[in-house]
């Protein structure tokens, strides 16, 4: 469908728009101006169609244009678009959404604080942990331990718990009371250890950091059970999450799981932590929560945490104007209903088997060092030497070439340097999955034509 908008006019107008992920001027690569979407596809001002393999930043789990969600939001807006909750007011769709989350959340997670996105959800979770110990009279418990390599958000508290130097550095000094431990990333182990013989050194490091800080001063450990796209969804080694749970229980520390990228069926379970039968004390969700239709997030806690704060008489002193926004709650309820009615959690599990088999075939290219993932979350890491895992030289060129190759062929592929990440919508058909995987094979094959062997490693040549 041809759109009448003029691309040059839109790009010119966008100079008045300050956006995230600003990379500077790229005159040879003008930005795409997106006009509309349909299912797994998006369209630009020139009418070009693109298959989106990242679900609009891991959000549109059920695709664009779902009338069930659109109609639910419209009906709610016709009745009540917004009124603040709190004090003596309860907003009906917010209450229904909280009850639905209590129904589908694992373990004893049953009380939700609703916010607007993932950063706010993690911000709320950190403050919930501190508020809980404040209410218990343990005011010395305020520290938070996070892992290097993890991303938990852009607000100052969530950023203080983020382990990516590039995200942190422009805003330092960050908040006090946050300290970091090593990640559980077996392919890129900081110590260069073999996961078969390391005896969970990453877990031991976390334990030693906790002991060093003094367990009596630590309120929470925050982690993503499967770290996100920035590090390519590295799966935790067997026993790691169970060990973290035991460690927190032993020292009376709350465990926060960030399921913002992994929740709502992404991994073949409703929530990723269910693969390891480990339940946190607080779980955060956002992104695919409403399918990307209206911004919403949540921090879901146990009844014990909520009741402790309530009974202290202080309440949770954390206010967002649009917390529990009626239309956003209606969108999330409709979206969860689609996931359940269409059995999309099982579809994600089935697609995961399909993706693994086809992606493993990429190992025939020496450029491919590692394939990893679960359900509909997958990463392909490109290397210069598969045996030593040495990076390509120069870094990032191959990944950008592959992303550009796919874009020209009508497919949006996200790359973080030489890390290719896939997170398509749960509603994709197997035919669409095959198109994604076949195009990725073609792109990697083409990229090999720009590599040359230099001793025991590959080098990128333009």
C-alpha angles and dihedrals in degrees: 000000000000114000119212095218116114111236095209092052092050093048090048091050090048090069085080090055119085107206138182120258094034109182100176130247117338105175091175091054112041116194120264113247106217116209108171147345138219122189108312093346134090128193134210133212091273091057093251116154122221130187105226112219095179100054094235094303095330094303114099096071093159097037134247125306100028103167091200091067096037092051093046091053092046093050091048093048090050089055101034126338096184143354124154118257123212134069104049096339129096119184110220100224091045090056092048091049092050089051091050091051090050088053097051102031117100126253119345097338104129114134120075133199106200122216138159107263146349098282090053091046092056091042088055092046092054091048091046090056093050092043091052093057091041088056090048091054093249095121092159090069104090108117123111125202119207135172129253111248095031125117119211104164151294103266113099098257095043090045090052086060093048119105100204113106095204091058094045106041101074091055103043138163089061128186120308121242098052121114133171140229132192119280126246094240106139097185091052099030109175089221095045091238129157111246090220092061106021095094090221096299089175091061091047089051091053090050092050092049089051091050092047092052091045115251091234089065097048120095100179151355112220123197143147108241086219110024115232139254095290089073098025105254100289109195117230116250118254112281096016101105091040088052092050090051091051092047092053092046092050092055099034092246122148117241117218119194117199105212094165094121098027104044133103100040101315095131101036092271124077087248126018096232089066089073087070098033091238120138123195127214091239127021126191125209136178135122101065092027093103095015090255093292098115127005113260139144138168144203107215116200137178121267089246092061093045095046093047091055093042095049092051087070095230098093123207104306096211119112131186119176093219098037108139093010106193097227092045091051090050089052093050093048092051092046094051088049090056091050091051099039093049094042090233094162089065091043089055090052092050092046089051091062090049094048094048093052094048096040092050087062087069089075087083085078113076087214091071113084104170140005117195141158149095134243107339096341113093140158134193115199118204119211142177094227121022095198096052095028088228114169123250118263115257096025124228098019096101093046092050091047091053092048091050091047090054094045091054088050093052103265131110111221122177119220130183098200106296092348112099114200130195126193108153124175119283091237094065116127122233087249089058090046089053091050090052094048096043092051091049089052090051091049094050090046089053091047090055087064088065094052128088131191115248108181108302096345142065122242128198116239122184 
